[in-house]
Amino acid sequence: MTAPAIAAAVGSPAVAAPARTDVVGALRRAAAFLDERLSYRGGYVWSYLPDLSRTWGELEAARTMCWVQPPGTPSIGHSLLDAYHATGDGTFLRAAERTGLALVRAQLPVGGWDYVHDFAGTASLRRWYATIGANGWRLEEFRHHQGNATFDDGGTAAAAQLLLRLYLERRDHRFRTAVERALRFVLKAQFRGGAADGGWPQRFPHRPGAVDRTPWPDARPPWLPDDVGHGMEDGDYTGHVTFNDDVLGENIKFLLMCAATLGRRDLLEPVHRAMRCLHRLQQPGPQAGWGLQHLSRTAGGRPAGAPAGARSYEPRALTTHTTQTNVTQLFHYFRLTGDHSYLARVPAAIAWLDTCRLTDEQLGENPLLTGRTHPTFVELGTNRARFVHRFGSNVRNGAYYYDYDHRSTLSHYSAGRAVDTDALRATYDELMSLTPAQVADLKARSPLSGRPIPLPRYFSLRDLALTDLFRDAPQPLPTVTDAQVEALVADLGPKDHWLTPADAVTNPYRGAPPADPYDGTAYMSKHVGDPHDTSPYDPRTPPAEPPYAPTERPLVISTAAYVANAGKLLAWLSR
């Protein structure tokens, strides 16, 4: 029976599979466009208007900038290297190397990376921080050029991991030198001694005074209650032990990658110290969770290791999503080591999470909590949910505050999180039921065993966990149909790039914002303030305040979309 006859027999038309050569050719054209037309000296930001007249990272960026923070330059580099692994085509490797060299140039003398690099020089970067960065109301980490490196948002880890992969591919001394500098940076930044031993700060080296306490405006709206909390409760948060954005997990991953591929057994001790730090800083019951940050030393009569506040919209509290992430990390630590002590207090963490779920009233009266199960912040001692709000319209006349009112919360920083305690409990039960032989097998395949283990083939198709570094770890690929591949290749077309609606737009820099008080509430639950605010926002749902009006999202070339689309094509090629 012929193929058409078989298709007719099962009631569906025959669809010819795309030709592999066509898919590889489409990927090659897209990569060449990125490398030759879109990048700046091999570096990337997050999105571009098609004529390159405006470009954006987390804020609007100059054309001479590259964004280290994912999904920027390292994300593109990982995708290009993955394409080389899937095809063997040197076009992708050459483009990945050029992207890696951009990160080598962006590496700070200390060995790490900041969120962003400007190839036009430090003076140009400082001007950007003093103008666009300083006026992004909700993006406090960009208010000042601090001149040091950050572990936040995985930028340093993603860049270092890419450079390690490139070195292992080509044994190019330029990449090996950069990897060694990054290793020294990670090891030097790790806390030694005391409650903080083994943890990492958000930024390093510490620059006292570089992070200003967000000023509380002299004028406050008449409707604001008197008994609200505000400001950075624990001062400069960048020197605290940070769990935000899984800093420990990403740094441990990089150290284990180096240990398994470079024979650096000396890196295993810092890994153990980091794991013990996370384990140790779990708070006592009944609130057996973690905060975004923990004090690295005694301060204000509070002991080292106590939960600490961070940005002015991150109050001192326990955080439910961080607790979920850290419990997951403890599961990984057990798999890495076979040490049951890492599981000992997991039930206490899950039990605490079960005590602080969002109520039906909170869910019903705040649409921003739809799909969430837990409040983001839980007050120490009382176990009450803390909700964050803001007043004013810009960085000069506005401020963040927090109380117990679950309504009118921030849109740019969710007041609630989706926490799956049933899944956590099921994983705990599964791990506790492993036989001694199964635990021994895990330890033998662990990157902590000290034996050489090759890196996973792909880094851009999904987020890699620590267990993906185990020997013979499965590497599942996403399911992609022939029709999806055909559509992606057709959409690429002769233009050699994909266009997607922008996630956000920004107001251009207009100079210093007015300090005149604003008593309205139009900006309380919006991503942006008045037209002087340079923060990104969705143009379809702007503040209900002139001169804003809803508009359609412009079409842009998006690095995140490229990585996602290329990942589908690579998964199809590798199936």
N, C-alpha and C positions, 0 to 999 in steps of 0.2 A: 504494500500500500504506500502511495506517495505521501509526502509531508502534507500537502493540502488536503488529501483525502483523510489522513489521520486527524488533522485539525477539524475538518467538518464532522468527523465521527464523534468528536468530543464536544461539539457545539461551539467552537471558538475559532476565529480566523487565524491563519498562520502569520506570525510576525518574525521576520528575519532578524536574527541577533545582529547587533552592530559589529562591524569589522574591528578587530583589535587595532589594526594599523590606523584606522580613522580616529579611534579614541586616543591612542598615544599621540597622534599628530595634533589633535585638538589640545591636549594637555601641553604639548611642546609649544604651540603657538601662544597659549595663555601664559606660560612661564616666561617666554621670550618677551611678551608685552610687559609683564611685571618688571622683569629685570632691566629692560632697555628703555622703557617709556615711563613707567610709574615710579620706580624707586629713585631715591636720591643717594648716589654713591653706594647703592646696594641696600640702603635702609628704607623702612616703610613706616607710615603712620597707620591710621585705622580706616579712613575713608577719604575719597577724593571726588570732587566734581569732575565730569569727564574731560573738561578743558583744563583741569588742574588749577583753576583760578582760586579755589578754596580747598583746604585740606584740614582734616581733623584727626586728633587722637582722642583722649578723653575730653579735651578742650580743643578749640581751633588751634591749628599748628601752622608754623611757617613752612614754606616749601623746603627749606634747608634742614628740617628736623627729621629725626627718626624716633619712633616710639618704641621703647624697650618693653614696656608693659604689654602683655598679651591683650588682644590678638594682633600685636604689631610685628616688629622685625623678627624676633625668634620664632613666632608662629609660622610666618612665611618660610623661614629657613627650614624648619622641621618638615613642612609640607613639601618643599622642593626636594629635600633629601629623601623623603619617603617616595616621591615620584621616581627618583633615580633607582631606589631599591626595587620598585615594582616593574621598571622598564629596562634598566641598564643603559638608558640613554644619557650620554654625557652632558647634554644640554642642561638637564636638571642639576647635575652635580656642579657644573660651572656656576650656575646661578646661585645655588646654595652656598658655594664657597665665597662668592662676592657678598652675599648677605652676611656670612660669618665674619668676613673681614670688616664689614661695617660695624659689627658689634665689637670687634677687636679695637677699632678706633674709638668707639663710644665707651669702652671700659675705663673707669676712673683709675687714677693712680693707686688708690687704695685696693683695687682689685674687684670691686663690685660695680653695679650699675645704678643709675638713677632712673626714674620713670621715663625720662626723655633726654635726648642728646641733640645738640644743634651743631651741624657741621660748619656753620658760619662763625662759630667761636663762642667763648664764654660771655663776651659783652652782648652779643645778640641774644643769648639765652637769658641773661639777666634782664634785658629789656622785655622779653616775653613774660617772665615771671612778674615783673613790676607792672605790667599792663593787663594782659589777658589772664594770666594766672592769679594775680592779686584780686581780680574782680569776679572770680568764679565763686559765688556766695557759698555753695554747698560743697566745694572742692577744696577744703582747707589745707590739704597736703600740698597744694600748688600755690599757696599764698606767698611763699618766700623761696628764693634760691638758697638751699641749705648747703650745697657744695659737698654733700656726702652721699653714700649709696643707700639703697633701700632693699629690704627683703619683701616689702609689701607687694601684693598682687602677683607674686611669683615671677617678677621680671628678672631679677638676678639669677634665680634658679633656672628659668627657661633659657636665658642666654648662655649660662655656663653649660647646661646639658647639651645645647646645640653645638657649642664649640668642642665639647668632648666627642660627640658623634663625628664631627668633621675631622678631628684629629685621628680617630680610629679608622676613618675611611681612607685618609690620604697620608697620615703620618707627617703632616706639614708642621714644622717647628713653630710657625707663627700661632697655630691653634694650640699646640702643647704649652707654649709659654703663657698664653692667655688663660688656659685651664689651670695651670699651676698658680697663677696670680689669684684666680678666683678661689682656689682651694685655700690658699693662705688667708684670704679675706674671710671666708666662712669660718675657719678655725680661730682666727684672731677675734672675730666678733662674738664667738660663743662665750657665754658667761662661765666663769670659773669660781667655784666655792659658794657656800651658802645655799639658801633656798632656790636661788635662780640658776644654780649650777647646771649646765647643759643646755639652757635655753638660749634664744637669740632675741636681740632688740629689733624694733621695726627698722631703725636706721643705724648706720655705723660709718665712721666713728661718731661718737656723741658730740653734738654741737650745742652746748648750753645756750639758751636764749634765742636759738634759731626759730623755735616754734612759739609764737605769741599766744597768750591767752586771749581768746576771742573777747573783745571788749563788750561790755553790757551797756547799751545806749543810755544816755541820760534820760531821754524821754521814753516812756513805755505806754502802750495803748491803755485806755481806761478800763477795757474789759479784761485785762490780764490779772489773774488772781495774785495775791501777795505772796502766797506760800508755794512758789515754784522753785525748782532747782535749775541751775544754769551754769554754763562755763565748763572749763576743763578742771574737774575736781582734783586731779592729781598732777597738775602742772604739765610739763613737757612729757607727753606720753611716749615719745619715740625711743626713750631709753629703757622702757619697761620690757619684761618678757612678753612676747606677743604670740598669741595663738591665732589671731585674725588671719584669714586667707590661708590657713594651714601652713604657716611659715616653717614649723618644725618638720612637718611631713615632706615639704619640698626640699628642704636642706638635707634631711636624712636621705632622700632619694638620690640627690646629687652625690653625696658622700659614698653611698653604696654603689652607685654606678662606677665611680672612680676606683673603689676598692676592688670591684669584680673584674674590671677591664685593664687597669693599670698595675695591678698587683700591690696596691697600697693598703696593706694590712694595718698600718698605723692609723687608718681612718675609722677602724671599727670601734675603737675606744670612744671617740667623740660621738659616734652613733649611739652607743649604749648610754652615755651620759645624757644625750638628748631624750632618749626614750624614758629614762628614769625621771627626768625633769617633768615631762608631761604627767607621768604617773604620780609623782610626788605632789604636784600642785592641784590635784583634784581636791576640792574643799571638803571639810568634814560634814557628816550627815547632820541634819536631814537634807541640807542643800548641797548634795554631793556632785556639783557641777564645776564648770570653769567659766571664767570671763574672757573677754577679748584680749585683755592685757592683765598682767599680774606684776605687782611691785617687784623690782629687782633688788631693792634694799629697803630698810626701814625708813618710813617717811610719815610725818605728821602723826606720830604715835601708832601708826599701823605697821604690822610686821611685814618683812619681806615675804613674798609669795601670796599676799592678799590680792584679791581682784581689784583692778584699778580702772579709772575712767580713761578715755582716749580723746577723740575729737569732741567738740562741744555738743554733738548730737549722739555721743556714745557715753552715757553716764556710767558711773561706777555701779556694776551690777554683775550678776551671772547671766550668761547668754545661752539660750537653748540650742541654737544652731551650732555654736562652737562646741557645746557639750556633745551633741550628736557626732560631730566630726572627730572629736577627741576619743569618744568611745570606739568609733571605727578604727582610729589609729591604734588603740589598745588591742583590738582584734588582730591588726597587722603585726604588732609587736609580739604577740603570742605566737603567731605563725612563724615569725622570723627566729624566735628564740626557743620556743617550747616551754617557756616559763609561765606557769599558771598564775603567778602573782600579778601579772598584768590584767588578768580577768577577775581578780578577787573583789574589786569594788565596782565592777560594771553593774551588777544588780542595783547597787545603791544609786548610781547615776540614772538608771532607767526609772527607778522608783521615784526619784525626785522629779524627773520630767513628767511623770504621770500626775504629779500634784499641782502642776501649774499650767494646765491647758487653758486655752481661751474659753471664755464662757459663751453660752448661746447669745446673751445680751451683747457682748462685745462683737461677736461675729455678725449679728443682725444689724447693728447700728453703725458699722464701719465697713463700707464696700471694699476698702483697701485691704481688708483682712480676708477676703474671699479666697478659699483654697488653703488657708493657713490653719494650723492646729495649736500653735503655742505663741505666746508673746515673745518678742526678741529679747527684751530685757526683763529680768526678775530681780526685785530689790532684795539686797542682803538682809537677813533677819526676819523681815515680815513675809517674804515669799509672794509679795504683791507685784503685779505687772507694772512696769514703768513705761509710760508712753511719751514720745518726744514730739514736740511741736515747734513752730517758729512764728515770729511776728516781724513786721517791717517789710521792706521791699528790696534791700540790697545789703552789701557787706558793711555799710556805714550806719544805716539806721535800723538794721535788723539783728535778730539774735535767736538762738535756739534755747528752749527750756523744756523741762520735763515734769510730769505730774502723774496722776492716776487716771486721767480722763482718756478713754479709749477712742474718742471721736476726733476728727480733724487732724489726723496724724500726717507725717511726712509721706510724700509719694516717692521721693528719691531714696529713701532708706526705710525699708519695710518695718512696720511695727509688729509684724507677725512672721512666723516661719513654719514651714511644713516639716514636722519631725515625726518619723515613723518609729514609734517605740516598739510596735509589734515586730518589725523587721529586725531591730536591734536585739530584742529578746530571742528571736528565732536563731540569729547568728550566734549569740552567746550559748544557747543550748546546743547548737551544732558543734561548736568548738569544744565545749565541755564533754561531749560524748565521744570525742576522738580517742581511739585506742593508743596505748603507748607506742605501738609500731607505726601508726599513722603520724603521730607527733614526731617520731624519730625521722620519718621520711621527709616531713616538712623541713626539719632542721638540716638534713643532708642536702636539700636542694636550695636552702636559703643563701642569699648573698652574704650573710654573716658567717657562712662556713669558711670563708677565706679562699675558696676555690674559684678559678676563672669561670665567668659566666658571660656569654655574649649578651649585648643589649637587645631589647625587642626590635623587630624589624621596622615597625611603624610607631611614630609618636603623635601624628596629627589626626588619626582616625577616631580616637577617643581619649579621654583622660586616663593616664596611666597611674595605677596604684602601686604601692610598694610590692605587692605580691606579683606584679607583672615582671619583677626583676628576678624571680625565682628561676632556677634551671628548669627548662622544659615547660615553663608556664604556658598555658593555652593562650593563643592570640586570636580571639574571635573577631570576625569582620562583620561590619553592618551589612544587612541584606539590601541589595540594590537590584532593581529589575532592569531588563533590557530597555523597557520604555522610558525609565528614568534617565538612563544613560543617553538614549537617543535625544531626549528633550534637552539635556544639558549641553550636548554637543551642538545641537541646532541653535540653542540660545546663545552660545558663544559666537557662532557665526563668523563673518569676515572681520568683525571688529576686534576679535581675539580677547575680549574681556566680557565679564558678566556685569550687568547693571541691576541694582536692587534698590528699593526705596530706602532712603537714609533712616537709620534708627533715630537720629536727632539732628537738629540744627542749632546754631548759636547766634546770639546778638553780636555784632562787631563791637570792638572796644571803642568806647565813646568818651574816654577821659574819666576823671574822678567822679564817682557817683554823688548825688546830693545826700546830705545828712538830715534833711528835713524829715520830721517824724511822719510815718505812714500808719494810720490807725485802722486801715481796712484789713480784710482777711483774704484778699484775692490770691495771695501767694503762699498761704499756709500749706496747702497740699498740692503744690505744683513743683515741677522740677526747676523752674526758673523764677526769678524775681522781676523787677522792672527792667526796661531796656538797657540799663547799665550793667546788668548781671550777664556775665559771659558763660554761664553754665549751660550745658546742652539741654534741650527739651524737645518734645514731640510737637511739631507744628500743627498737627491736627487737633490737639487739645491744649492750647495755650491758656494762660491766665485770662480770666474774664475781666480784663482791664485794658483800656486803650493805651497804646496803639495796637495791641495784639488783636489778631483775627485768625480764625482757623484757616490753614492752607494745606495743600497736599505736600507730602514728603518728596523732596527732590530725588531723582535717581542718581546714585553714586556708584563708584567702584569701591567695593568693600573688601578689606583683607579677610574679615571673618567669613564673608560669603565665599570668597575664593577658597579658603581652607576647607570649608564645608563641602563645596561643590567638587573640588579636586579630590577630597577624601572619598566621595561616592564613586568617582571614576576609578580611583586607585583600588577601592574595595572590589569593584567589578572586575578590574584587570587581574586581581589576585585571587579570585574565588577558585 
